[in-house]
Amino acid sequence: MTLLELDSYFNSFLHRENFPNDPSRNGIQIQNSAPDKRQITKAAFAVDACEMSAEKAAAQGAQVLFVHHGLFWGDCSVLTGNHYKRIAAFMKNDIALCAYHIPLDANEKVGNNAGLAERIGLRKIEPFGKWRGMDIGVKGVLRHPVTLNELAENVMLPGEKPLSLLDFGVKEIRTVGIISGGAGEDVVQAAAEGLDVYITGSFEHEQYHYAEESGINVLAGGHYQTETVGVNLVRAKLEREKHIETVFIDIPTGL
């Protein structure tokens, strides 16, 4: 499978064309030296495209890196400073870069939010949370009511801890809204829909009082930790369906 064929495979289920308002430059951001000829035998996956993830992908013998956070957003950037160092790490190692941002958040099977919903056994799942007119999150109902601490145990993987738990709402949680990553401001949408808890990645100081005044629980699982989900689901899908060796490059930020 060449790089062009691989990206076509990714897009066959991530559908970047369905997210026209995403400025993330989804798809191939850096090609390799022969995108229509060179065979991909190993693919690396990470949350972030950076100098370290490129170097680690090269050390693992991968020919492509798939990430959630790419290197290009909106208008093109000049190749100076850190931006140059990151791109140079890909080019000197002839490693391609594929990035899928909002399409990976929103996907109903391998998305960050769908994966978190699966972890907690969410049912009656519906789209939730709009950004630039696009549905990016999910909401639903738990099989059984749980406390905020019990919910956190189900959301986080072994060894992970949430960044914060804000116990501002009902003690028995049934309804849940989820938007991974840096979506703390969307607690406003969760409160407007009367949800018992809002799960996101990071939650800022200025959002604290709104949550408390609205009487909604908040679980901030960490921007990084809530977005390892989608890349690993895509990784497993690729390995299962196309029999290409894969590796996950874990570079936790603690944020």
C-alpha positions in Angstrom: 0.0 0.0 0.0 1.5 3.4 -1.0 1.0 6.6 0.9 -1.7 7.8 -1.6 -3.5 4.5 -1.2 -3.1 4.6 2.6 -4.6 8.1 2.9 -7.4 7.1 0.6 -8.1 4.3 3.0 -8.1 6.7 6.0 -10.4 9.0 4.3 -12.8 6.2 3.3 -14.1 6.3 6.9 -12.9 9.6 8.3 -14.4 11.7 5.4 -12.5 15.0 5.6 -14.9 16.3 2.9 -17.7 16.3 5.4 -15.9 18.9 7.6 -15.4 21.9 5.3 -15.1 24.4 8.1 -12.2 22.6 9.8 -9.0 24.6 9.1 -6.8 21.7 10.1 -5.5 20.7 6.6 -6.7 17.1 7.0 -5.0 14.4 5.0 -1.4 14.2 3.8 0.5 17.2 5.2 4.0 16.0 4.3 4.5 13.4 1.5 7.4 11.0 1.2 9.8 10.7 -1.7 7.6 8.4 -3.7 3.9 8.7 -2.6 2.6 6.7 -5.5 5.2 4.0 -5.4 6.9 3.4 -2.1 5.2 0.7 -0.1 4.2 1.4 3.5 5.1 -1.6 5.7 4.9 0.1 9.1 2.8 3.0 10.3 3.3 5.0 13.5 0.5 6.8 15.3 0.7 9.7 17.8 -1.5 12.5 19.1 0.9 15.3 18.1 3.1 15.9 15.1 6.4 17.3 16.5 10.1 16.8 16.2 10.1 14.1 18.8 7.2 12.1 17.3 8.9 12.2 13.8 12.3 11.1 15.2 10.7 8.3 17.3 8.7 7.1 14.2 11.9 7.0 12.2 13.7 5.0 15.0 10.8 2.5 14.9 11.2 2.0 11.2 7.9 3.6 10.2 7.4 5.2 6.8 4.4 7.3 7.8 3.1 9.0 11.0 -0.7 9.4 11.5 -1.6 12.1 14.1 -4.6 14.0 15.5 -2.8 17.4 15.7 -0.9 18.1 12.5 1.6 20.8 11.6 -0.5 23.0 9.3 -3.6 25.0 10.4 -5.4 27.4 8.1 -3.0 29.5 6.1 0.5 28.0 5.4 3.3 29.0 7.8 6.8 30.0 6.9 9.5 27.4 7.6 11.4 29.0 10.3 12.2 28.3 14.0 10.4 25.4 15.6 8.2 24.9 12.5 11.3 24.3 10.4 12.8 21.9 12.9 9.6 19.8 13.0 9.2 19.6 9.2 13.0 18.9 8.8 12.6 15.9 11.1 10.1 14.4 8.7 11.9 15.2 5.5 15.4 14.1 6.5 13.9 10.7 7.5 11.6 10.5 4.5 8.6 10.0 6.7 5.2 11.1 5.5 2.7 12.8 7.8 -1.1 12.3 7.7 -3.3 14.4 10.1 -7.0 14.2 10.8 -8.4 16.6 13.4 -12.1 17.2 13.6 -12.9 14.2 11.4 -11.2 12.0 14.1 -13.0 13.8 16.9 -16.4 13.3 15.3 -16.2 9.8 13.8 -19.0 7.6 15.2 -16.8 4.5 15.3 -13.1 5.3 15.7 -13.4 8.9 17.0 -12.1 10.3 20.2 -15.6 10.9 21.6 -17.1 7.7 20.4 -14.2 5.8 21.9 -14.7 7.5 25.3 -18.5 6.8 25.1 -17.7 3.1 24.5 -15.4 3.1 27.6 -18.2 4.2 29.9 -21.0 2.1 28.2 -23.0 5.1 26.9 -26.3 4.3 25.3 -28.8 6.2 23.2 -25.9 8.1 21.6 -26.7 11.3 19.7 -24.5 14.1 18.2 -23.7 16.8 20.7 -21.6 20.0 20.6 -21.2 22.2 17.6 -18.0 23.9 16.5 -18.1 26.1 13.4 -21.4 24.5 12.5 -20.0 20.9 12.8 -21.2 18.3 15.3 -18.0 17.1 17.0 -19.1 15.4 20.3 -21.6 12.8 21.6 -24.2 12.6 24.3 -26.1 9.8 25.8 -27.4 7.9 28.8 -25.5 5.5 31.1 -26.8 2.0 31.7 -26.6 2.6 35.4 -26.3 5.8 37.5 -22.7 6.4 38.8 -20.9 8.9 41.0 -18.4 11.3 39.5 -15.5 9.3 40.9 -16.9 6.0 39.5 -17.3 7.6 36.1 -13.7 8.8 36.2 -12.5 5.3 36.9 -14.3 4.1 33.7 -13.1 7.0 31.6 -9.4 6.9 32.4 -7.1 4.0 31.5 -4.9 2.3 34.1 -2.2 4.7 35.3 -4.1 7.8 34.1 -5.7 10.4 36.3 -8.1 13.1 35.4 -6.8 16.7 35.6 -9.9 17.8 37.6 -13.2 16.6 38.8 -15.8 19.4 39.6 -18.6 17.9 41.7 -21.2 20.7 41.0 -24.2 18.7 40.0 -26.3 15.6 40.8 -24.7 12.8 42.8 -26.1 10.1 40.6 -25.0 10.7 37.1 -27.1 9.4 34.2 -26.7 11.7 31.2 -23.3 12.6 29.7 -21.9 14.9 27.1 -18.4 14.3 25.7 -16.1 16.5 23.6 -12.4 15.5 23.9 -9.4 17.9 24.0 -9.5 21.6 24.6 -13.3 22.0 24.6 -13.9 23.4 28.1 -15.9 26.3 26.8 -18.5 23.9 25.5 -19.7 23.2 29.1 -22.2 26.0 28.1 -23.8 23.6 25.5 -23.8 20.7 28.0 -25.5 22.8 30.7 -28.0 24.2 28.2 -29.0 20.6 27.4 -29.5 19.7 31.0 -26.8 17.0 31.1 -25.6 15.6 34.4 -21.9 15.7 33.5 -19.6 17.1 30.8 -16.5 15.2 29.9 -13.7 17.0 28.1 -9.9 17.2 28.1 -8.9 20.5 29.6 -11.0 23.0 31.7 -9.9 26.6 32.2 -10.2 28.9 35.2 -12.8 31.1 33.5 -15.1 28.2 33.0 -15.1 27.1 36.6 -17.8 29.5 37.9 -20.1 28.9 35.0 -20.1 25.2 35.7 -20.7 25.8 39.4 -23.5 28.3 38.8 -25.1 26.0 36.3 -25.0 23.0 38.6 -23.2 20.7 36.2 -20.5 18.1 37.0 -17.3 18.3 35.0 -14.7 15.7 34.3 -11.5 17.0 32.7 -9.5 14.0 31.6 -6.6 15.9 30.1 -6.2 17.1 26.5 -3.6 14.5 25.7 -5.2 11.6 27.5 -8.7 12.1 26.0 -7.1 12.2 22.5 -5.0 9.1 22.5 -8.3 7.3 21.9 -9.0 8.0 18.3 -5.5 7.4 17.0 -5.3 4.1 18.7 -8.7 3.0 17.3 -7.5 3.9 13.8 -4.2 2.1 14.4 -6.0 -1.1 15.5 -8.3 -0.8 12.5 -5.5 -0.5 10.0 -3.6 -3.4 11.5 -6.7 -5.6 11.5 -8.0 -4.7 8.1 -4.8 -4.1 6.1 -2.3 -6.2 8.0 0.2 -3.3 8.2 2.5 -3.3 11.2 1.7 -0.3 13.5 3.2 1.3 16.6 1.8 4.0 19.0 4.2 6.7 20.0 3.3 7.9 23.5 4.5 11.4 24.3 2.3 12.4 27.2 2.3 16.1 28.1 0.5 15.9 31.4 -1.9 18.6 30.1 
